[in-house]
């Protein structure tokens, strides 16, 4: 039962880290990254469909994303969806593929993105700490219900803290990698 608490906490923290990784992937760093288009939805036969299900997304050059639809008839729909998205990049359609040229970031914009990234990282850390708090509460309830001893509780709390420290260290590592990517010119 006690190990279940730690395993559940670890699993939830890993989910928070995966969510953090996705959020960081959406921050444009002046380089082409297929995950930039993950949130783009295309109107396809009356249903909003994720772009990556309708086209292959390749990176022929460092700052170019190339979208090749599986069905050429939806090329204009894809272009419309890209224009309507929050990317801020104008697609160029040559009749068979759509190219998105990622503009270079200014120093000012890089700093803004680092600040934005800081907020995302802090949100992930808060989520991890909330998971720790829930796990600690569960351990205290077990002690109160006389299911575990005080020594067991202390041992479990140390284990939970270690899992938490590891998760926060991993979040900081991801942040450092993304910041390095953002500040690279």
LOTIMAR-826268 format. One record per residue (C-alpha): residue number from 1; residue in one letter; x, y, z. Coordinates in nm, 4 decimals, padded with zeros to 6 digits. Example, Ala and Ser with C-alpha at 12.3 -4.5 7.8 and 13.67 -1.06 7.14 Angstrom:
// residues 2
+-----+--------+----------+----------+----------+
! num ! residu !        u !        v !        w !
+-----+--------+----------+----------+----------+
!   1 !      A !  01.2300 ! -00.4500 !  00.7800 !
!   2 !      S !  01.3670 ! -00.1060 !  00.7140 !
+-----+--------+----------+----------+----------+
***
This chain:
// residues 185
+-----+--------+----------+----------+----------+
! num ! residu !        u !        v !        w !
+-----+--------+----------+----------+----------+
!   1 !      X !  00.0000 !  00.0000 !  00.0000 !
!   2 !      X !  00.2790 !  00.2402 !  00.0931 !
!   3 !      X !  00.4742 !  00.1616 ! -00.2225 !
!   4 !      X !  00.1559 !  00.2280 ! -00.4202 !
!   5 !      X !  00.1556 !  00.5862 ! -00.2911 !
!   6 !      X !  00.5132 !  00.6403 ! -00.4092 !
!   7 !      X !  00.4515 !  00.4686 ! -00.7450 !
!   8 !      X !  00.1354 !  00.6727 ! -00.8027 !
!   9 !      X !  00.3200 !  00.9943 ! -00.7150 !
!  10 !      X !  00.6090 !  00.8997 ! -00.9453 !
!  11 !      X !  00.3676 !  00.8222 ! -01.2302 !
!  12 !      X !  00.1814 !  01.1517 ! -01.1874 !
!  13 !      X !  00.5109 !  01.3452 ! -01.1733 !
!  14 !      X !  00.6242 !  01.1744 ! -01.4943 !
!  15 !      X !  00.2959 !  01.2820 ! -01.6557 !
!  16 !      X !  00.3640 !  01.6393 ! -01.5434 !
!  17 !      X !  00.7130 !  01.6192 ! -01.6954 !
!  18 !      X !  00.5695 !  01.4831 ! -02.0224 !
!  19 !      X !  00.3205 !  01.7696 ! -02.0282 !
!  20 !      X !  00.6062 !  02.0131 ! -01.9637 !
!  21 !      X !  00.8004 !  01.8629 ! -02.2548 !
!  22 !      X !  00.4985 !  01.9111 ! -02.4850 !
!  23 !      X !  00.4508 !  02.2708 ! -02.3683 !
!  24 !      X !  00.8182 !  02.3498 ! -02.4228 !
!  25 !      X !  00.7981 !  02.1936 ! -02.7693 !
!  26 !      X !  00.5378 !  02.4525 ! -02.8665 !
!  27 !      X !  00.7755 !  02.7405 ! -02.7933 !
!  28 !      X !  00.9263 !  02.8449 ! -03.1244 !
!  29 !      X !  01.3042 !  02.8693 ! -03.1020 !
!  30 !      X !  01.3849 !  02.9986 ! -03.4497 !
!  31 !      X !  01.4375 !  02.6424 ! -03.5708 !
!  32 !      X !  01.2017 !  02.4124 ! -03.7549 !
!  33 !      X !  01.0336 !  02.1640 ! -03.5229 !
!  34 !      X !  00.7426 !  01.9452 ! -03.6319 !
!  35 !      X !  00.5799 !  01.9759 ! -03.2872 !
!  36 !      X !  00.5027 !  02.3407 ! -03.3703 !
!  37 !      X !  00.2180 !  02.2093 ! -03.5857 !
!  38 !      X !  00.0749 !  01.9644 ! -03.3279 !
!  39 !      X ! -00.2099 !  02.1971 ! -03.2315 !
!  40 !      X ! -00.3103 !  02.2880 ! -03.5896 !
!  41 !      X ! -00.6553 !  02.1503 ! -03.6776 !
!  42 !      X ! -00.7705 !  02.1268 ! -04.0403 !
!  43 !      X ! -01.1349 !  02.1188 ! -04.1485 !
!  44 !      X ! -01.1542 !  01.7821 ! -04.3295 !
!  45 !      X ! -01.4941 !  01.6508 ! -04.4451 !
!  46 !      X ! -01.6679 !  01.8634 ! -04.1844 !
!  47 !      X ! -01.4505 !  01.7538 ! -03.8900 !
!  48 !      X ! -01.1548 !  01.9265 ! -03.7281 !
!  49 !      X ! -00.8649 !  01.6861 ! -03.7822 !
!  50 !      X ! -00.5051 !  01.7222 ! -03.6555 !
!  51 !      X ! -00.2702 !  01.8275 ! -03.9354 !
!  52 !      X ! -00.0249 !  01.5450 ! -03.8648 !
!  53 !      X ! -00.3000 !  01.2928 ! -03.9555 !
!  54 !      X ! -00.3552 !  01.4535 ! -04.2961 !
!  55 !      X !  00.0003 !  01.5275 ! -04.4074 !
!  56 !      X !  00.3615 !  01.4350 ! -04.3538 !
!  57 !      X !  00.5689 !  01.7058 ! -04.1905 !
!  58 !      X !  00.9374 !  01.7134 ! -04.2798 !
!  59 !      X !  01.2278 !  01.9456 ! -04.2101 !
!  60 !      X !  01.4319 !  01.9840 ! -04.5319 !
!  61 !      X !  01.6395 !  02.2720 ! -04.3860 !
!  62 !      X !  01.7088 !  02.4015 ! -04.0352 !
!  63 !      X !  01.4459 !  02.6771 ! -04.0562 !
!  64 !      X !  01.1921 !  02.5243 ! -04.2981 !
!  65 !      X !  00.8949 !  02.2980 ! -04.2280 !
!  66 !      X !  00.7491 !  02.1220 ! -04.5306 !
!  67 !      X !  00.3904 !  01.9948 ! -04.5145 !
!  68 !      X !  00.3056 !  01.7335 ! -04.7789 !
!  69 !      X ! -00.0645 !  01.6358 ! -04.7707 !
!  70 !      X ! -00.1557 !  01.2725 ! -04.8296 !
!  71 !      X ! -00.4531 !  01.4000 ! -05.0315 !
!  72 !      X ! -00.3584 !  01.6941 ! -05.2588 !
!  73 !      X ! -00.7208 !  01.8144 ! -05.2711 !
!  74 !      X ! -00.6990 !  01.9455 ! -04.9122 !
!  75 !      X ! -00.3914 !  02.1619 ! -04.9748 !
!  76 !      X ! -00.5949 !  02.4847 ! -04.9604 !
!  77 !      X ! -00.7717 !  02.3720 ! -04.6405 !
!  78 !      X ! -00.4339 !  02.3069 ! -04.4772 !
!  79 !      X ! -00.3082 !  02.6487 ! -04.5890 !
!  80 !      X ! -00.6236 !  02.8115 ! -04.4485 !
!  81 !      X ! -00.5761 !  02.6294 ! -04.1143 !
!  82 !      X ! -00.2099 !  02.7367 ! -04.0948 !
!  83 !      X ! -00.3047 !  03.0995 ! -04.1627 !
!  84 !      X ! -00.5739 !  03.0841 ! -03.8934 !
!  85 !      X ! -00.3400 !  02.9241 ! -03.6360 !
!  86 !      X ! -00.1466 !  03.1157 ! -03.3692 !
!  87 !      X !  00.1898 !  03.0355 ! -03.5338 !
!  88 !      X !  00.2425 !  03.3775 ! -03.6859 !
!  89 !      X !  00.4132 !  03.2225 ! -03.9894 !
!  90 !      X !  00.2792 !  03.2738 ! -04.3404 !
!  91 !      X !  00.2698 !  02.9478 ! -04.5381 !
!  92 !      X !  00.3801 !  02.9377 ! -04.9010 !
!  93 !      X !  00.1837 !  02.6980 ! -05.1194 !
!  94 !      X !  00.3447 !  02.5772 ! -05.4443 !
!  95 !      X !  00.0556 !  02.3524 ! -05.5525 !
!  96 !      X !  00.1886 !  02.0259 ! -05.4098 !
!  97 !      X !  00.3483 !  02.1142 ! -05.0737 !
!  98 !      X !  00.3312 !  02.3957 ! -04.8209 !
!  99 !      X !  00.6509 !  02.5447 ! -04.6846 !
! 100 !      X !  00.6749 !  02.7346 ! -04.3585 !
! 101 !      X !  00.9916 !  02.9387 ! -04.3180 !
! 102 !      X !  01.0616 !  03.0000 ! -03.9503 !
! 103 !      X !  01.1937 !  03.3553 ! -03.9054 !
! 104 !      X !  01.5041 !  03.4211 ! -03.6966 !
! 105 !      X !  01.4270 !  03.5450 ! -03.3471 !
! 106 !      X !  01.5394 !  03.8853 ! -03.2282 !
! 107 !      X !  01.7303 !  03.9101 ! -02.9002 !
! 108 !      X !  01.4294 !  04.0808 ! -02.7425 !
! 109 !      X !  01.1940 !  03.8036 ! -02.8563 !
! 110 !      X !  01.4335 !  03.5375 ! -02.7256 !
! 111 !      X !  01.4271 !  03.6998 ! -02.3822 !
! 112 !      X !  01.0450 !  03.7153 ! -02.3910 !
! 113 !      X !  01.0329 !  03.3449 ! -02.4776 !
! 114 !      X !  01.2707 !  03.2618 ! -02.1901 !
! 115 !      X !  01.0350 !  03.4497 ! -01.9528 !
! 116 !      X !  00.7350 !  03.2649 ! -02.0963 !
! 117 !      X !  00.9240 !  02.9378 ! -02.0574 !
! 118 !      X !  00.9979 !  03.0269 ! -01.6937 !
! 119 !      X !  00.6244 !  03.0518 ! -01.6246 !
! 120 !      X !  00.5657 !  02.7112 ! -01.7866 !
! 121 !      X !  00.8479 !  02.5557 ! -01.5808 !
! 122 !      X !  00.7145 !  02.7085 ! -01.2591 !
! 123 !      X !  00.3682 !  02.5703 ! -01.3377 !
! 124 !      X !  00.5156 !  02.2222 ! -01.3796 !
! 125 !      X !  00.7059 !  02.2534 ! -01.0509 !
! 126 !      X !  00.3881 !  02.3611 ! -00.8711 !
! 127 !      X !  00.2081 !  02.0557 ! -01.0150 !
! 128 !      X !  00.4912 !  01.8310 ! -00.8933 !
! 129 !      X !  00.4815 !  01.9864 ! -00.5459 !
! 130 !      X !  00.1029 !  01.9396 ! -00.5334 !
! 131 !      X !  00.1516 !  01.5711 ! -00.6146 !
! 132 !      X !  00.4077 !  01.5519 ! -00.3314 !
! 133 !      X !  00.1606 !  01.7150 ! -00.0917 !
! 134 !      X ! -00.1118 !  01.4663 ! -00.1870 !
! 135 !      X !  00.1262 !  01.1731 ! -00.1366 !
! 136 !      X !  00.2389 !  01.3086 !  00.2027 !
! 137 !      X ! -00.1268 !  01.3508 !  00.3070 !
! 138 !      X ! -00.1993 !  00.9907 !  00.2062 !
! 139 !      X !  00.0939 !  00.8689 !  00.4171 !
! 140 !      X ! -00.0243 !  01.0732 !  00.7179 !
! 141 !      X ! -00.3752 !  00.9277 !  00.6803 !
! 142 !      X ! -00.2274 !  00.5774 !  00.6859 !
! 143 !      X ! -00.0365 !  00.6584 !  01.0045 !
! 144 !      X ! -00.3493 !  00.8058 !  01.1629 !
! 145 !      X ! -00.5436 !  00.4907 !  01.0712 !
! 146 !      X ! -00.2647 !  00.2887 !  01.2417 !
! 147 !      X ! -00.1811 !  00.1119 !  00.9119 !
! 148 !      X !  00.1846 !  00.2200 !  00.9353 !
! 149 !      X !  00.4185 !  00.3248 !  01.2139 !
! 150 !      X !  00.5753 !  00.6669 !  01.2665 !
! 151 !      X !  00.9104 !  00.5285 !  01.1447 !
! 152 !      X !  00.7428 !  00.3975 !  00.8297 !
! 153 !      X !  00.5854 !  00.7392 !  00.7744 !
! 154 !      X !  00.9215 !  00.9142 !  00.8110 !
! 155 !      X !  01.0831 !  00.6692 !  00.5703 !
! 156 !      X !  00.8016 !  00.7114 !  00.3164 !
! 157 !      X !  00.8154 !  01.0899 !  00.3431 !
! 158 !      X !  01.1894 !  01.0774 !  00.2651 !
! 159 !      X !  01.1212 !  00.8551 ! -00.0354 !
! 160 !      X !  00.8453 !  01.0873 ! -00.1589 !
! 161 !      X !  01.0778 !  01.3868 ! -00.1167 !
! 162 !      X !  01.3502 !  01.2093 ! -00.3170 !
! 163 !      X !  01.1051 !  01.1338 ! -00.6010 !
! 164 !      X !  00.9946 !  01.4991 ! -00.5908 !
! 165 !      X !  01.3537 !  01.6284 ! -00.5956 !
! 166 !      X !  01.4331 !  01.4033 ! -00.8927 !
! 167 !      X !  01.1278 !  01.5283 ! -01.0845 !
! 168 !      X !  01.2123 !  01.8935 ! -01.0156 !
! 169 !      X !  01.5742 !  01.8317 ! -01.1180 !
! 170 !      X !  01.4463 !  01.6810 ! -01.4445 !
! 171 !      X !  01.2193 !  01.9845 ! -01.5023 !
! 172 !      X !  01.5170 !  02.2162 ! -01.4455 !
! 173 !      X !  01.7244 !  02.0101 ! -01.6896 !
! 174 !      X !  01.4549 !  02.0393 ! -01.9575 !
! 175 !      X !  01.4354 !  02.4137 ! -01.8894 !
! 176 !      X !  01.8110 !  02.4558 ! -01.9242 !
! 177 !      X !  01.8104 !  02.2657 ! -02.2554 !
! 178 !      X !  01.5265 !  02.4764 ! -02.3946 !
! 179 !      X !  01.6843 !  02.8017 ! -02.2722 !
! 180 !      X !  02.0123 !  02.7066 ! -02.4405 !
! 181 !      X !  01.8190 !  02.6310 ! -02.7612 !
! 182 !      X !  01.6377 !  02.9666 ! -02.7390 !
! 183 !      X !  01.9482 !  03.1729 ! -02.6724 !
! 184 !      X !  02.1553 !  03.0008 ! -02.9468 !
! 185 !      X !  02.1799 !  03.2289 ! -03.2472 !
+-----+--------+----------+----------+----------+
***
